[in-house]
């Protein structure tokens, strides 16, 4: 078991990458703190973990609020005695997020509050807990659009994920000698509810697919596999990295026929 005796806190655990990661981490021996704003669906993740013989608790949290982030870390330590892995995964991609002219200020602020501030708050309260545990791994979900401009306009989302990259790199440098590793996971376009809601026409889907050398959307399970590597001791010499799992999209200059 690659995460035996470790405790992992995962935000956005009700579906997509978060749920798949919770199930995989539990299978690999981790105790899971599943965090989400949606209590009903988040509890389903916990139930699935426990029905498969794992240990998990659900904590309801709005990650844009400091008190909620402080509490989710507190609950992890109170229930399981420590925190070893912090996966700041929760995020949104608003359907009204467009270019700079069309995107409303309220959409920008909401996106930043969840996608960037939420990662900041997770780290703010998670780092002291990791330090108390003797070190650990922080994984912050960014995106390939933090590296490339998106073919379909989503300026708030793109800017928020670029912020996650810069923030993660700096934290990696600050905490490297405390045995606290900080890496960003940069998924490519995924066949998840989040993206499919945004790419709501076949034209939009094809506009994205044409840039992916593998010619398909990725799956949440593939991102969970990548997160497992970053969470485990196998990545012990890896910090400050933008870990791209993207079907080759960031490597492509022209799309093969």
C-alpha positions as CSV (number, residue, x, y, z in Angstrom):
1,X,0.0,0.0,0.0
2,X,1.5,3.2,-1.2
3,X,-0.2,5.5,1.4
4,X,-0.3,3.1,4.4
5,X,-0.8,5.0,7.7
6,X,-1.2,8.4,6.0
7,X,-4.1,10.8,6.4
8,X,-5.2,12.7,3.4
9,X,-7.5,15.7,3.2
10,X,-9.2,16.1,-0.2
11,X,-11.3,19.1,-1.1
12,X,-14.0,18.9,-3.8
13,X,-14.4,15.2,-2.8
14,X,-18.0,14.8,-4.0
15,X,-17.2,14.1,-7.6
16,X,-14.7,14.2,-10.5
17,X,-11.0,14.2,-9.5
18,X,-11.8,14.5,-5.8
19,X,-14.0,11.5,-5.6
20,X,-11.7,9.3,-7.7
21,X,-8.8,10.3,-5.6
22,X,-10.5,9.6,-2.3
23,X,-11.4,6.1,-3.5
24,X,-7.9,5.4,-4.8
25,X,-6.1,6.9,-1.7
26,X,-8.2,4.8,0.6
27,X,-7.5,1.7,-1.4
28,X,-3.8,2.5,-1.0
29,X,-4.1,2.7,2.8
30,X,-4.9,6.3,3.5
31,X,-7.5,7.6,6.0
32,X,-9.6,10.1,4.1
33,X,-11.0,13.5,5.1
34,X,-13.5,14.2,2.3
35,X,-14.3,17.9,2.1
36,X,-17.1,19.5,0.0
37,X,-19.8,22.1,0.1
38,X,-22.4,19.5,-1.0
39,X,-23.0,17.4,2.1
40,X,-25.3,14.8,0.5
41,X,-23.0,13.9,-2.4
42,X,-19.8,14.3,-0.3
43,X,-21.2,11.7,2.2
44,X,-21.7,9.3,-0.7
45,X,-18.0,9.4,-1.3
46,X,-17.4,8.6,2.3
47,X,-19.9,5.8,2.2
48,X,-18.2,4.3,-0.8
49,X,-14.8,4.4,0.9
50,X,-16.1,2.8,4.1
51,X,-18.1,0.1,2.2
52,X,-14.8,-0.9,0.6
53,X,-13.1,-1.3,3.9
54,X,-11.5,2.1,4.2
55,X,-11.7,4.9,6.8
56,X,-13.2,8.3,6.0
57,X,-15.1,11.2,7.4
58,X,-16.9,14.0,5.7
59,X,-16.4,17.7,6.5
60,X,-18.7,20.3,5.0
61,X,-16.7,23.4,4.0
62,X,-16.9,26.5,1.9
63,X,-13.2,26.7,1.0
64,X,-13.4,30.4,0.3
65,X,-14.0,30.9,4.1
66,X,-11.1,30.9,6.5
67,X,-13.1,29.4,9.4
68,X,-14.3,26.5,7.3
69,X,-10.7,25.7,6.1
70,X,-9.4,26.0,9.7
71,X,-12.1,23.6,10.8
72,X,-11.5,20.9,8.1
73,X,-7.9,20.6,9.2
74,X,-8.9,20.6,12.8
75,X,-11.3,17.8,12.1
76,X,-8.6,15.8,10.4
77,X,-6.3,16.0,13.3
78,X,-9.0,15.4,15.9
79,X,-10.3,12.3,14.1
80,X,-7.1,10.7,12.8
81,X,-4.4,12.4,14.9
82,X,-2.4,13.9,12.1
83,X,-2.4,15.2,8.5
84,X,0.1,13.9,5.9
85,X,-1.4,14.9,2.5
86,X,-3.3,18.0,1.6
87,X,-5.0,17.9,-1.8
88,X,-6.5,21.4,-2.5
89,X,-8.6,20.2,-5.5
90,X,-11.9,22.0,-5.3
91,X,-12.6,24.5,-8.0
92,X,-15.2,26.0,-10.3
93,X,-15.5,26.8,-14.0
94,X,-18.4,29.2,-14.4
95,X,-20.4,29.1,-17.6
96,X,-20.5,32.9,-17.7
97,X,-16.7,33.1,-17.6
98,X,-15.6,34.5,-21.0
99,X,-13.2,37.1,-22.3
100,X,-12.2,40.3,-20.4
101,X,-15.0,42.3,-21.9
102,X,-17.8,39.9,-21.3
103,X,-16.9,38.5,-17.9
104,X,-18.7,40.2,-15.1
105,X,-16.7,41.3,-12.0
106,X,-18.9,39.1,-9.8
107,X,-17.9,36.0,-11.9
108,X,-14.2,37.0,-11.6
109,X,-14.4,37.5,-7.9
110,X,-16.3,34.2,-7.3
111,X,-13.8,32.2,-9.4
112,X,-10.8,33.8,-7.6
113,X,-12.4,33.2,-4.2
114,X,-12.8,29.5,-4.8
115,X,-10.0,28.5,-7.2
116,X,-7.2,30.7,-5.7
117,X,-8.1,31.9,-2.3
118,X,-9.4,28.5,-1.4
119,X,-6.0,27.0,-2.2
120,X,-4.3,29.7,-0.2
121,X,-6.6,29.0,2.8
122,X,-6.1,25.3,2.5
123,X,-2.3,25.8,2.7
124,X,-2.6,28.4,5.4
125,X,-4.2,26.0,7.8
126,X,-2.8,22.7,6.3
127,X,0.9,23.6,6.5
128,X,1.0,23.8,10.3
129,X,-0.7,20.4,10.5
130,X,1.8,18.9,8.1
131,X,4.6,20.4,10.1
132,X,3.2,18.8,13.3
133,X,3.2,15.4,11.4
134,X,6.9,15.8,10.5
135,X,6.2,16.8,6.9
136,X,4.1,15.8,4.0
137,X,2.7,16.5,0.6
138,X,0.6,19.4,-0.7
139,X,-1.1,18.9,-4.1
140,X,-2.8,21.9,-5.6
141,X,-5.0,21.4,-8.6
142,X,-4.1,23.9,-11.4
143,X,-4.7,23.3,-15.1
144,X,-3.1,23.1,-18.5
145,X,-4.6,26.5,-19.2
146,X,-2.3,28.0,-16.6
147,X,0.5,27.3,-19.1
148,X,-1.4,27.7,-22.4
149,X,-4.1,30.1,-23.4
150,X,-7.5,28.4,-23.7
151,X,-9.1,27.9,-27.1
152,X,-12.4,28.8,-25.5
153,X,-12.3,32.0,-23.5
154,X,-12.4,31.6,-19.7
155,X,-10.2,34.4,-18.4
156,X,-11.1,34.2,-14.7
157,X,-10.5,30.4,-14.6
158,X,-7.3,30.7,-16.5
159,X,-5.9,33.5,-14.3
160,X,-6.9,31.7,-11.1
161,X,-5.1,28.5,-12.2
162,X,-2.0,30.6,-13.2
163,X,-2.1,32.0,-9.6
164,X,-2.2,28.4,-8.2
165,X,1.1,27.6,-10.1
166,X,2.9,30.7,-8.9
167,X,1.7,30.3,-5.4
168,X,2.6,26.6,-5.3
169,X,6.2,27.2,-6.5
170,X,6.8,29.8,-3.9
171,X,5.5,27.6,-1.1
172,X,7.7,24.8,-2.3
173,X,10.8,26.9,-1.9
174,X,9.7,28.3,1.5
175,X,9.0,24.9,3.0
176,X,11.4,22.6,1.2
177,X,13.7,22.1,4.3
178,X,10.7,21.3,6.5
179,X,10.0,18.1,4.6
180,X,6.9,19.7,3.2
181,X,6.6,19.2,-0.6
182,X,4.3,21.4,-2.7
183,X,3.4,20.5,-6.3
184,X,0.7,21.5,-8.7
185,X,-1.3,19.0,-10.7
186,X,-2.1,20.3,-14.2
187,X,-4.8,18.2,-15.8
188,X,-5.5,18.5,-19.5
189,X,-9.1,18.7,-20.7
190,X,-11.2,16.0,-18.9
191,X,-14.4,14.3,-19.5
192,X,-15.9,15.5,-16.2
193,X,-19.2,17.3,-15.4
194,X,-17.3,20.5,-14.7
195,X,-15.8,20.7,-18.2
196,X,-18.7,19.2,-20.1
197,X,-21.0,21.8,-18.7
198,X,-18.6,24.5,-20.0
199,X,-18.1,22.8,-23.4
200,X,-21.8,22.6,-23.9
201,X,-21.9,22.3,-27.7
202,X,-20.2,19.8,-30.0
203,X,-18.4,22.8,-31.7
204,X,-16.8,23.8,-28.4
205,X,-15.8,20.2,-27.6
206,X,-14.2,19.8,-31.1
207,X,-12.4,23.1,-30.7
208,X,-10.7,21.7,-27.6
209,X,-10.1,18.2,-28.9
210,X,-8.4,19.3,-32.0
211,X,-5.4,20.5,-29.9
212,X,-5.0,17.3,-28.0
213,X,-2.4,15.0,-29.6
214,X,-4.1,11.9,-28.0
215,X,-7.4,13.0,-29.6
216,X,-9.5,12.4,-26.5
217,X,-10.5,13.9,-23.2
218,X,-8.8,12.6,-20.1
219,X,-10.6,10.9,-17.2
220,X,-10.7,11.8,-13.5
221,X,-9.3,8.4,-12.6
222,X,-6.1,9.3,-14.6
223,X,-5.7,12.4,-12.5
224,X,-6.2,10.4,-9.3
225,X,-3.4,8.1,-10.4
226,X,-1.1,11.2,-10.9
227,X,-2.2,12.6,-7.5
228,X,-1.3,9.2,-5.9
229,X,2.3,9.6,-7.1
230,X,2.6,13.1,-5.7
231,X,1.1,12.0,-2.4
232,X,3.3,9.0,-2.0
233,X,6.9,8.8,-0.9
234,X,7.8,7.8,-4.5
235,X,7.9,11.5,-5.3
236,X,10.0,12.4,-2.3
237,X,12.5,14.4,-4.4
238,X,9.8,16.3,-6.2
239,X,8.7,19.8,-5.2
240,X,7.7,23.0,-6.9
241,X,6.7,21.1,-10.0
242,X,3.9,21.7,-12.5
243,X,2.9,18.1,-13.0
244,X,1.2,18.0,-16.4
245,X,-1.1,15.1,-17.2
246,X,-2.7,16.5,-20.3
247,X,-2.7,14.1,-23.3
248,X,0.2,16.1,-24.7
249,X,-1.7,19.4,-25.2
250,X,1.0,21.5,-23.7
251,X,3.7,19.9,-25.9
252,X,1.7,20.4,-29.2
253,X,2.7,23.1,-31.7
254,X,0.5,21.9,-34.5
255,X,-2.1,19.2,-34.4
256,X,-1.3,16.0,-36.3
257,X,-3.7,15.2,-39.2
